[in-house]
Amino acid sequence: MKVYEKVYNFYVNQIENKSLLPGDRMPSLRESEKTLNVSRTSIETAYLQLAADGYIYSVEKVGYFISETAGRFFEQATAKGGVKAKSAPKYKYDLATIGEDKTVSCLELWRRYMKSALRQEDRLLNYPSSQGEEDLRREIAAHVRKTRNIICSMDDIVIGAGFQNLLQILIALIPGEKTISFPTRNFSDGAMTFKNAGFQVNYRDKNSHVIYVTPSYMTKWGEVMTMKRRHELIDHSLKNNHLIIEDDYQNDFVFSTKPTPSLYAMTGGENIAFLGSFSRVLLPSVRISFLILPKGTREEYENIKAYYNQTASIAEQIALAQFLRDGHLNRHIKKMKKLYDEKRNIMKSNLEQLFKETAKVFMGESGMEMALWLSNKYDLSKVKNNVVKIEYIHGANTDSMLLLSCSRIDKMVIPRAIQELHFCLQKAFVA
């Protein structure tokens, strides 16, 4: 291969990997000459070939730039090999994605609050508080007291852009044995955070020093921790001086009439750290989570908080504080719960009607997901199609289980989607 061809391939790979995007300026001839350690002639020849093939274009006295059409080559075929790039299949019915139903989106309302926040120049021109904006922490303290019966001070609350950042702070406050237990291996992000901090990661091990639980979402189909189990877990943690990390995921979408008290509220925060997030109830793009410190660790946190930067957007924090203060979040959650409860019931009734002889439906008290346990033998390779998007909890020719979500799909088309799923499984039936 000639030298200029190596240069050519180098920049084609940069474009293919999206390291160079349409509109980006290419390195100058001199810069490429120094970086790649090849002659200027080879660089010029490669650039001319890139331009001839449509990857870049020249602006007189300015330089070369990536063309708008460059990225399209890899969506359809590479310039030389003609190999089509893989594209994600498009499904008619989505029974797999966990997200927000657009019909109850608060995007327009949120946009107004963001515009108002962006006008607060004095606050935006300062560095954000490492612990989180004071007005937002005050509103969160009021919010959890009303919705979760948690009594805490705004000084007990730490804000971050996700659980990983908050867990790193919490790790610095955990004394003693470095062992943690997670419910399942699905908590890979949290497990990696603790593993990187030197913890031994276990699963379903009550003897671990730290126990991570999601009381409102014990299984993928939304089973809720019983009161008996809550008391047993609390008694165990207090007796052995273990720390419980209570991840409050999906509690806003518990549809049971039975109370689901927070572990933190039941102990007053003794040996309990509480994690909450607004991404699920507000907008997925709003990355604001919060940690309520275990009782007795506030002073210790004050000594270390300067070493941790704030990761959540200050503008989003300002907007969310006002959003909470005006009562919009509670009204929004109420609206969402009403729709999702209706969709859950529609999906469950259709599944039970069509699969009453061949499968069993598992639906817990929280979330928008349910499991379909298939009692017959199926060739699951035949279920793959571009009509219905589904997720396997586990798949085999026997005892297969599918996880179905009604969160994104329109409620009016749920019956048709279940019919299509039933039809696909019928074709995959093994006699």
N, C-alpha and C positions, 0 to 999 in steps of 0.2 A: 504494500500500500504506500502510495506517495505521501509526502509530508503534508501537502495541502489537503489531501483527503482526510487525514487524521484530524486536522483542524476543523474541516467541514463537519465531520462526524461528532466532534466534541461539542460544537455549538448546536447541532441538530438535537443531540441528547439533552442539552440544557433547555432547549425549547420544549422538547417532548416531556421532560420532567417538570415543566412549568417554573423552572428557576428563572427563565426569561419569559416575560409575558408580552402580549401585543402592546406596542407603544413604548416599551423599554428601549433605552438607548444601548446599542452594542458598544463594547469596549473599543477605544480607538485602535488604529493599526499599531501605534507605538505601544499601547498598553498590552495588547494581545501578544506582540512580539516579545515583551519582557516576561509576561506571565507564562506563556507556553514555551518560551525559549526556542523559538524557530525564526527563520528569516522573514524579513518584511515581505519578500516576494511571495512566500508561501501563504502568508496571512492575506495579502491582497487577492491572490488567486482563489483562496477559500471563500472570501467575502463576495467576490464576483459570482462564484458558483451558487452561494446561498441566495444572492439577489436574483440570479437567473431562475432558480427553483421556487422563488416566491416566498422564501422565509424572511428576508429582510429587504428594506428599501433604503435608498440613499437620499439624504437631504443636503444639497450643495452647501459647502462651507460649515456644515454642522456635524454630519456623521451618518452612521447607519442606525436604523431602528427596526425592531421586530414588527413584521407586518400583521395586519388583522387576520389574514387568512392562514397564518402559520399554524395556529392551534387546530384548525379544521382538518389539517392533513392527518392528524392522529385520531380524529373522530371517525374518519372514513377509511383512510388507508395511508400507510407511510409512503413517502415519495419514491422509494426505490423498491421495497418488497411487495407492496400492494396488500399487506396484511391488515385486515380490518380490525379496528380497535374494539374491545369488548364494551358494550354499553349495558346499563342496567335495564332489565326487562320492565315493560310498562304493564301494570295490572289494571284490570277493569274494577276489581273489588279488592280493597285493602283491609284484611282482617288480621294484620300482623303489627302494623306501626302503632306505637304508643305515642300519642301527641294530643294536640288540642283540636277540637271541632271548630271549624271556622265560623259556624253560625253563632257561637257564643264568644267569639274573640272580643277582647277589649282593646284591640290595637288602636282604633281611632281615639278612644278616650285617653289611652296611655300617651299617644303622640302629643296631645294637648298639654299634659303634665310635663313631658320632656321639654317642650318648647318653653314652658314657664320656668323650668329649672335652668335652662341654658341662658336665661336672662339675668340670673343671679351672678353677675360678673365678679363681685368681691369674693364670693366663696369659690368660684371656679378658678380664680387666679392664685389661690393658695393650695398648698399641699393638703391632701386628705388626711384625716385622723387615722392613725394606724389601727385604732379600735373600731372605727366606723363613725359616721356622722352622729352627733349627739341627738338631733331631733329624730332621726330614724330609730336609734336605739330606744329612745323614749316611747315611740309609737309601737315598736315591736314588743316592749315590755307590757304595754296596755293590751296589745293584740293577743298575746299568749295568755294573759290573765283572763281575758274574756272567753277565748275559744278553748283553752287547754287547762284552765284553772291553775296556771303556774304563777306563783308569786315570786317575782325577782325584781331587782333594780336594773336600770339601764346600764349601770356599771358592771353588771354580771354578763352583759351581752357583748359578743365580739362578732363583727361583720366581715365577710369575705366573699370572693367571687366563686366559691365552690367549696365542697367539703374537703378536698385535698389540702388546701391552704389552712383551713381551720383545724384539721386533724394534726397537722404539723405543729401548730401552736399548742394543741392539747397534749401532744406527746411530751413536750417540754415540761408539762406540769404533772406528769405521771411518775410517781416514785415506785421503787420496788421492782419486782420481777418483770422481765420484759417478755411476756407472753400474751397473746390475744387470740380470741376465738370469734370466728364469723359463722353465720348460719349456714352458708353454702359457699361454693367456689365462685359463685356469680359476683361476689363483691371483690372483684379483681383489683380495682383501682385503690380501694381502701387497704386491701391486703398488701399491695405493693408499697403504699406509703409507710405502713408499719414495718414491713420487711426491710425497707431501705433505712429505717431508723434503728435497726438492730433487733427487732422483735421476732420471736418465734411465732409463726402464724399457724393456728390450729383451726379446726372446724367442728362445731357442735361439741366443744369441750368445756364443761362448766368449771373445770379446775384451773382454767386460764385466769391470769390476773386481771385482764380486761376482757369484757364480754360485749360484743357489738350485736345489737338487736334492732329489728324493725317491727315493733308490736302491732302496727296496723296493717302489715303486709308480710305475713309469715311465709306464705307460699306465692308462687307466680299467679295463682288464681284468686288471691286476695283473702286468705284466711286471717282472722284477727286473733291475737293472743287472748286467751281466756283470763278472767279475773283470778282464778286459782293459780294459773301459771305466773301471772304478774306478781302475786304475793310470794310465791315460792322463789322467784328470781330475786326479788328485793331482799327477802330474808337471807338467802344464800350470799348475796353480795355484802350485806352488813355483817354477817357472821364471820366471813372470811376476809373482810376488808378488800373486796374486789370492786373495780370500777365498771359501771355499766355505761356504754355509749348508746343512748336512745336516739335512733334515726327515725324521725316522725314521718317518713315517706308515706304518702297516700292517706294520711289521717283526715285530710279535708274531704276525702271521698269515701268515708265509711258510711254505708247505707243502712247499717243495723240500727234498730231503735234502742239497743242496749248501750249503756254508757261505756266509753273507752277511755278511762282516765290515764293521763300521762304518768309514766313511772316517776318522772321528775316531781310532779305534783304530789304523788303519793308519799314521797320521802322528804319533800321540801328541798330536794337537790342533794341530799346526803348520798355520796358515792354514785351520783348520776351526772352525766354530761348530756345535754340535749342539743340535737342538730335539727335545724329546720331550713326550708328553702322556699323561695317564691317562684321558681322557674315553672313548676308544675301547675300552679294556680293562676299565674299572671300571664307570662309569655315565656316560651323556652329560651328566647334570646336575652332575657333579663337575668343575668347571672349574679343574683344576690342570695347568699345563704347566711345563716347566723348560728353561732354557738352560744349556749347558756352554760357558763362555767359551773363546775361542781361546787357545792357549798364549801366555803373555807379556802378557796384557791384564788380569790380576787386579789389579795395582796401580793401573792406570788406572781400572778399575771402582770401586775403593775410593774414589777421588777424586770420583766423580759419583753414587754410589748414594744418597746422602742426598737427591738431588733427585727421586727416583722413589718414589712411594708403592707399597706392596704392594697388589695387587688381588685376591689369592686369599684366601678365607675362612680365618681362623686356626683355626677349629674343624675345618674339613675338612683342613687341614694336619696338625693334631694327630692326627686319626683316621687319615689315610693313613700317617703315620709308624708308628703302632702296627700297622696293617694289613700294611704291608711287613715290619715286624720279626717278626711272627708267621708269615710265610710264606704268607699267604692269597692274595696276588696271583699268585704263580707257580702255585699250585694252580688258581686260577680260570682263568688263561690256558690251562693245559693242558687243562682241562675244555672250555673254549670251542673250542679248536683241534680237538679230537677231533670235536665235533659239527659244526663248520663244514666240516671236511674231508669228512665223510660227506655233508653237504648239497651241497657242490660237485660231488662225484662223481655224486650222484643227478641233479642238474640237468643236468650235462654229458651223461650217458648218455641221458637222455630227449630232450634237444635233438638229439643226433646221430642218434638213432633216428627221430624224426619229421621232421627237416629234412635228412636225408642227401642228398636229391636237389635241394633248393632253397636251402640256406644252408650257411654254414660257421661253426663255433663257435671262438672265440678265448678261451682261458682261460690266464692267466698262473700264476705260482707263488705269488702272494700275493693276499690279499683275498678277498671273497665275491662278486665281480662277474665277469661274463664277457660277451663281445660276440657278437652274432649278426649276421653279415653276410648280407644277403638278396641272392641272385644274380638273382632274377626281378624283374619290374616289379610294383609294388603301388600301389594308391591308398591312401596312408597315412591319408587323411582318414576312411576307413571302418574303420580300426583303433581309432579312439577309441571306447571303450565303458566301461561300469561294471562289467566283469567282471575284467579283468586290467589292473593298473597297470604301465605300462612307461615307460622313458625312451629317447629317441632320442639317440644320439651325433651322428648327422647323418641327415637324412631327405630323400629325393628319390624320384622315381618309379623311379629306378635306383640301384643301389649304396647302398641304405639300410642303416644299422647300428643295432641296438638294444642298449642296455646293460641287462642283467638281473642282479638281485641276489637271492641266496638267504639273506641275513642275517636278515631278519625273518620270513619265511614258515616255517610248520611243515614239517618234513621229510616228514611223511606226506602232505601235500597237494601237494607239488612236482609229481609226475607229472600230476595233474589240471590244475594251473595251466598246465603246458606244453601239454597237450592243448587247453585253451581258447585259448591263444595261437595254436597251430597252426590251430585252427578259424577264429579271427578273421582271420588272414592269408590263409587260403584264400578267404574271402569278399572280401578286398581285392585278390585277384590280378587283374592286367590281362593278358588274353590277347594 
